Amino acid sequence: MEIKKFLNESKLTMKISGRIDTNTSVQLNKEIKGSIEGVSNLIFDLDDVTYISSAALRVFLSAGNIMKQQGKMSIINANSDLMDVFNVTGFTEIIDIHEK
């Protein structure tokens, strides 16, 4: 997994590529927690993500709970396989998610 961060004032976009699984979700969680102070708009760009596990879902849920306190969070460019996971788990009901 690779994470590229783009900060524009209080808007942070995290462009992620590769797999977000049990091993890489720890790294993602650390990157999020170390980067969101003062951020009011957090965007995860999943255009190049090929797989997400339940560990990834926990990271997104945790980030969403934090962002409810300080602004908003969204996920963009989720492919159809990722959208299937988000739909089945009900994440589309609690997080702003946009398909590719």
Backbone torsions as a table, in degrees:
resi	resn	phi	psi	omega
1	MET	NA	141.0	175.9
2	GLU	-128.2	141.3	180.0
3	ILE	-124.7	126.5	173.1
4	LYS	-115.4	132.0	-177.8
5	LYS	-112.4	136.5	178.4
6	PHE	-128.1	114.2	-178.6
7	LEU	-107.7	125.4	177.4
8	ASN	-129.5	99.5	-173.9
9	GLU	57.5	-113.5	-178.2
10	SER	-104.8	17.0	178.2
11	LYS	-108.1	120.5	179.3
12	LEU	-115.0	122.9	174.0
13	THR	-107.9	128.1	176.4
14	MET	-112.2	108.8	178.7
15	LYS	-91.9	117.1	-174.1
16	ILE	-110.7	140.9	175.4
17	SER	-132.5	151.3	179.5
18	GLY	97.1	-147.9	-177.1
19	ARG	-107.1	137.8	172.7
20	ILE	-110.1	100.1	-176.3
21	ASP	-126.2	-166.1	-177.2
22	THR	-56.6	-41.1	-177.7
23	ASN	-75.1	-46.0	-174.3
24	THR	-80.8	-20.8	-179.4
25	SER	-64.0	-28.5	176.8
26	VAL	-63.3	-44.8	177.9
27	GLN	-62.9	-44.4	-179.9
28	LEU	-61.4	-44.3	179.5
29	ASN	-59.6	-42.9	178.1
30	LYS	-63.8	-42.2	179.3
31	GLU	-62.4	-41.8	180.0
32	ILE	-64.6	-53.2	-176.1
33	LYS	-61.6	-31.0	-180.0
34	GLY	-84.9	-2.7	-172.6
35	SER	-122.8	-10.3	-168.8
36	ILE	-98.3	2.7	175.8
37	GLU	-63.3	126.1	-179.8
38	GLY	81.7	1.2	-179.8
39	VAL	-90.2	131.1	177.6
40	SER	-109.6	-9.8	178.3
41	ASN	-139.1	109.7	-179.1
42	LEU	-109.8	125.4	-179.1
43	ILE	-123.4	129.5	172.9
44	PHE	-103.9	118.0	177.2
45	ASP	-97.5	110.2	-175.8
46	LEU	-101.9	23.2	-176.4
47	ASP	-53.6	-36.4	-176.5
48	ASP	-108.5	18.3	177.6
49	VAL	-88.9	130.8	-177.0
50	THR	-102.2	-17.6	-174.7
51	TYR	-160.1	141.2	170.5
52	ILE	-132.0	141.7	178.3
53	SER	-106.5	179.7	177.0
54	SER	-62.9	-28.0	176.9
55	ALA	-64.5	-38.2	176.6
56	ALA	-64.5	-40.9	178.6
57	LEU	-61.1	-40.4	177.5
58	ARG	-62.4	-39.8	178.7
59	VAL	-64.2	-45.2	179.0
60	PHE	-64.3	-39.5	178.8
61	LEU	-64.8	-43.4	178.4
62	SER	-62.7	-44.9	178.5
63	ALA	-63.0	-39.5	178.5
64	GLY	-62.6	-40.0	178.3
65	ASN	-65.2	-39.6	177.1
66	ILE	-65.8	-44.2	-175.9
67	MET	-70.0	-23.0	174.6
68	LYS	-60.4	-29.9	-179.9
69	GLN	-76.6	-29.7	-171.4
70	GLN	-125.6	3.1	179.5
71	GLY	160.3	-132.1	-177.8
72	LYS	-136.6	162.0	179.9
73	MET	-137.5	143.5	175.1
74	SER	-144.7	159.3	176.1
75	ILE	-118.9	130.3	-179.4
76	ILE	-123.9	160.6	174.4
77	ASN	60.6	35.9	176.5
78	ALA	-77.8	128.7	179.1
79	ASN	-74.3	175.4	-173.7
80	SER	-63.9	-34.9	177.9
81	ASP	-65.6	-43.2	178.0
82	LEU	-66.4	-39.0	178.6
83	MET	-62.3	-36.6	176.4
84	ASP	-58.9	-44.2	179.0
85	VAL	-64.0	-46.7	-179.4
86	PHE	-62.9	-38.7	179.1
87	ASN	-68.5	-47.5	-178.0
88	VAL	-62.8	-36.6	-177.6
89	THR	-85.2	-6.3	179.9
90	GLY	83.1	7.9	-178.6
91	PHE	-64.2	-27.8	179.8
92	THR	-67.5	-16.2	178.2
93	GLU	-85.2	-20.9	-173.8
94	ILE	-117.8	-15.5	-179.3
95	ILE	-128.7	142.6	176.9
96	ASP	-74.8	106.7	-175.2
97	ILE	-124.1	132.4	-179.3
98	HIS	-120.8	131.8	179.8
99	GLU	-79.7	157.4	175.9
100	LYS	-59.7	NA	NA
